Amino acid sequence: MPKAIKNFLGYSIYFYSNEGNEPIHVHVSKGGPSDNSTKFWIKRDEIVMENNNNNIPKNDLKKIVKYLNANRDRIVGSWYSYFGM
């Protein structure tokens, strides 16, 4: 079951409850959660796109990365809170 973090520009930003063994990351897809989501790793000094399976346009990707960077602390806090770490 996906855990929604935020909707931004019509994209859902979320993580899956069964992926707690992976490093901190979010999935992004247009509308709601999708099996073909785009994945971003939330690293200490950067946001790294793992894949663009949702085929998000480059212009939107730039805005999403900027949003993720601006909200890194909240995302990381939500991750730790949700996974009980």
C-alpha positions as CSV (number, residue, x, y, z in Angstrom):
1,M,0.0,0.0,0.0
2,P,1.5,3.4,-1.0
3,K,2.0,6.1,1.6
4,A,1.1,9.4,0.0
5,I,3.4,12.3,0.9
6,K,2.1,15.1,-1.3
7,N,0.5,15.9,-4.6
8,F,2.5,18.4,-6.6
9,L,1.6,19.7,-10.1
10,G,-0.8,16.8,-10.5
11,Y,1.8,14.2,-9.6
12,S,1.5,12.0,-6.6
13,I,4.7,11.7,-4.4
14,Y,4.7,8.5,-2.3
15,F,6.6,5.5,-1.0
16,Y,5.5,1.9,-0.7
17,S,5.3,0.2,2.7
18,N,7.0,-3.0,1.5
19,E,10.3,-1.2,0.5
20,G,11.7,-0.4,3.9
21,N,14.9,-2.3,3.1
22,E,15.8,0.1,0.3
23,P,17.5,3.5,0.9
24,I,15.3,6.5,1.2
25,H,13.4,7.2,-2.0
26,V,10.1,8.3,-3.4
27,H,7.9,7.3,-6.3
28,V,6.3,9.9,-8.5
29,S,3.5,9.4,-11.0
30,K,0.8,11.5,-12.7
31,G,-2.5,11.2,-10.9
32,G,-2.2,8.5,-8.4
33,P,0.2,5.6,-7.5
34,S,1.2,3.5,-10.5
35,D,3.3,0.4,-11.1
36,N,5.2,2.5,-13.7
37,S,6.3,5.3,-11.3
38,T,9.4,7.4,-11.6
39,K,11.8,6.8,-8.7
40,F,14.0,9.3,-6.9
41,W,16.7,8.5,-4.4
42,I,16.8,11.0,-1.6
43,K,20.6,11.2,-0.8
44,R,22.3,13.4,1.7
45,D,23.6,16.0,-0.9
46,E,21.4,15.4,-3.9
47,I,18.2,13.9,-5.4
48,V,19.0,11.3,-8.0
49,M,16.5,10.0,-10.5
50,E,16.7,6.2,-10.6
51,N,14.3,5.8,-13.5
52,N,11.6,7.7,-15.4
53,N,9.2,4.8,-15.9
54,N,6.3,7.3,-15.7
55,N,7.7,9.3,-18.7
56,I,7.5,12.6,-16.9
57,P,8.5,15.5,-19.2
58,K,11.9,17.1,-18.5
59,N,10.4,20.4,-17.6
60,D,8.2,18.8,-14.9
61,L,11.2,16.7,-13.7
62,K,13.1,19.8,-13.0
63,K,10.2,21.2,-10.9
64,I,9.8,17.9,-9.0
65,V,13.5,17.7,-8.2
66,K,13.4,21.3,-7.0
67,Y,10.4,20.5,-4.8
68,L,12.0,17.3,-3.4
69,N,15.2,19.3,-2.5
70,A,13.2,22.0,-0.8
71,N,11.2,19.4,1.2
72,R,14.0,16.9,1.8
73,D,13.8,17.1,5.7
74,R,10.1,16.5,5.7
75,I,10.4,13.6,3.3
76,V,13.2,12.0,5.3
77,G,11.2,12.5,8.5
78,S,8.1,10.9,7.0
79,W,10.2,8.0,5.8
80,Y,11.7,7.4,9.3
81,S,8.4,7.9,11.0
82,Y,6.5,5.5,8.7
83,F,9.1,2.8,8.7
84,G,9.8,3.1,12.5
85,M,13.5,3.8,12.1
